[in-house]
Amino acid sequence: MKVEQISVFLENRAGRLAEVTRTLAENNVNIRALSLADTSDFGILRLIVTDNEKAKEALKAKGFTVGRTNVVAAEVGDNPGGLHNILEMLAVGNVNVEYMYAFVTQSGHNAVLVFRFDQTDKAIEVLRSNGVRILSGEELYAL
């Protein structure tokens, strides 16, 4: 299952990230997970939110450049080696991880890994065939 992630391109200047979070808060959109990467000139804010359409419309209305990407959310035990096991499966399956970020669920027993792959469908097949639980968008947005 693929999950939609939104990406927001930000000028690398003070207050710009706060404008994004203000816009989402004013539109009652909750952030479930995020990652921020930067260069000297701009940043890319990747977000999993509770309402993608509302978030995209609100951010575009405020002048932000917003894109969408399909990612995969995999659940793994929150213990030493959990991430390594997933990465080893993908390496054996010859699937490249373009980027990823993670968070721990409220129970503290599991972590959720959000991946962008070079071969998304193949990655899902490799993970599922190894017993890894793939989360749907609805499950991820509800966490």
C-alpha positions in Angstrom: 0.0 0.0 0.0 1.2 3.4 -0.8 0.7 6.5 1.3 0.6 10.0 0.0 3.1 12.4 1.4 3.2 16.1 0.6 6.4 18.0 0.0 6.7 21.7 0.6 9.6 23.7 -0.9 10.8 26.4 1.5 13.2 29.3 1.2 15.9 28.9 3.7 15.0 31.9 5.9 13.7 32.6 9.4 10.0 32.1 9.9 9.2 30.3 6.7 8.7 26.9 8.5 6.4 28.6 11.1 4.3 29.9 8.2 3.7 26.3 7.1 2.7 25.1 10.5 0.5 28.2 11.1 -1.3 27.5 7.8 -1.9 23.9 8.7 -3.1 24.7 12.2 -5.5 27.4 11.0 -7.0 24.8 8.6 -7.2 22.1 11.3 -4.7 19.8 9.6 -2.7 17.7 12.0 0.9 16.6 11.2 1.5 12.9 11.8 5.1 12.8 10.7 7.7 15.1 9.1 11.2 15.3 7.7 13.1 18.5 6.8 16.1 18.5 4.6 18.0 21.6 3.5 20.5 23.0 1.2 22.1 26.5 1.4 19.2 28.0 -0.5 16.0 26.0 0.2 14.6 23.2 2.2 12.2 20.4 1.5 9.6 19.7 4.1 8.1 16.2 3.8 4.8 15.7 5.6 2.3 13.0 6.4 -0.8 14.9 7.4 -4.4 14.0 8.4 -6.0 15.7 5.3 -3.7 16.0 2.2 -6.2 17.8 0.0 -7.0 20.5 2.6 -3.2 20.9 3.4 -2.3 21.3 -0.3 -5.0 23.8 -1.0 -4.2 25.9 2.1 -0.5 25.9 1.5 -0.8 26.7 -2.2 -3.2 29.6 -1.4 -0.4 31.0 0.8 2.1 30.8 -2.1 4.0 27.6 -1.2 5.1 25.2 -3.9 3.6 21.8 -2.9 4.2 18.4 -4.4 3.0 15.0 -3.7 4.8 11.7 -3.6 3.8 8.1 -2.9 5.8 6.6 0.0 5.5 3.3 1.9 5.0 3.1 5.7 6.3 -0.1 7.3 5.9 -1.1 10.9 8.8 -2.7 12.7 9.5 -3.7 16.2 11.2 -0.9 18.2 14.3 -2.8 19.2 17.9 -3.1 18.3 18.3 -4.4 14.8 14.7 -3.7 13.7 15.8 -1.1 11.1 18.8 -3.3 10.0 16.5 -6.3 9.3 14.3 -4.2 7.0 17.2 -2.7 5.2 18.8 -6.1 4.8 15.6 -7.5 3.2 15.6 -4.6 0.8 19.2 -5.0 -0.1 18.7 -8.7 -0.8 15.7 -7.7 -3.0 17.9 -5.2 -4.8 15.7 -2.3 -3.8 17.2 1.1 -3.2 16.1 3.5 -0.5 16.0 7.0 -1.8 15.2 8.5 1.6 13.4 7.6 4.8 12.3 8.9 8.1 10.8 7.2 11.2 8.8 7.7 14.3 7.9 5.6 17.3 4.2 4.8 17.9 2.5 5.8 21.2 2.7 2.3 22.6 6.5 2.4 22.3 6.5 -1.2 21.0 6.7 -0.4 17.3 8.3 2.1 15.0 6.9 3.3 11.7 9.4 3.7 8.9 8.4 5.9 6.0 10.3 5.1 2.8 10.7 6.5 -0.7 12.0 3.7 -3.0 13.4 3.5 -6.5 11.0 0.6 -7.1 8.0 1.1 -4.9 5.9 -1.9 -6.0 8.9 -4.3 -5.8 9.8 -2.9 -2.3 6.2 -3.6 -1.1 6.4 -7.1 -2.5 9.8 -7.8 -0.8 8.6 -6.4 2.6 5.3 -8.3 2.6 6.9 -11.6 1.5 9.1 -11.2 4.6 6.2 -10.7 6.9 6.6 -6.9 7.3 3.3 -5.1 8.0 2.7 -2.2 5.5 0.3 0.5 6.8 -2.4 2.0 4.7 -2.8 5.8 4.5 -5.8 5.6 6.7 -3.9 3.7 9.4 -1.0 6.1 9.2 -3.1 9.3 9.3 -5.0 7.9 12.4 -1.9 7.2 14.5 
